[in-house]
Amino acid sequence: MKFRIFYAPQVFNTWEKLFVLTSDGVLYCEYLFKFALNVINETNINYETFAPKDYSWGKGVEGNKGVAFTNYQGCEKELTWEEYLNLKPSALLSKYNGSIPRQIGWVQEYLKRIHLTHENWDNDNYKKFKNNIKLT
């Protein structure tokens, strides 16, 4: 099984998120909401054609200004394994040092739980998208 990693940058008062898409069509994300661990777990995602712009999140979430009526945080970039390893937290997340590992540092532990390693990162699919799709 292969995997890809996607980055959704910090927006409003919502910390950035990482998503892992595995070749079995599961899009997974662990994140903190009000400092409690939450999970996004979508299935039946087309692994081969999924692009960052294909996924956004947030509709129905209750924040300090009420309930979100639309998705407001989206994946903007697919990361290489090296980009993931060198990812720096946003200024907002950096204020909460203890939360950094749980917000953006969970990927390696998740991969271990599903019996994958960094060697399963899908460089071929990454190259295909990099060469064919212009990401902003």
C-alpha positions, 0 to 999 in steps of 0.5 A: 500500500502507498500513501500521499500527504496533504497540507491544509494551512492555518485559516482564521483561528483554526490550526493547520492540518495534515491529511494522509491518503492511502491507496485503499482510498482512505483520507485520514487526519488527526487534529485538535479541536479545543485541545481534544483529539478529533479525527477526519476519516473519509473513505472511497477517495480516488487515490490516483486522481485526488488533488489537494483542491479536491478536499475542504473541511469545516462545514458544521463546526461550531466555533466562537462565531457560531456554526460554519455554514461552508467548508473554510479550510482546504488542502492546498498542497501535496507534500513530499516526505522531506517537506513533511519532515521539515514542516514548521508549525504556523505562528498560531500553532507555535504558541502552543508547543505541547500541541504541535506533535498532536496537530502536525506530528502524528503522521509517523505514528499513524503510518506505524499503526497501519503498517506503513513506513516512509518508504511507502510514500508515493513518489511516482504519483507525486511526480505525476501531479507535480508535472501535470497540475499547477498548484498555488 
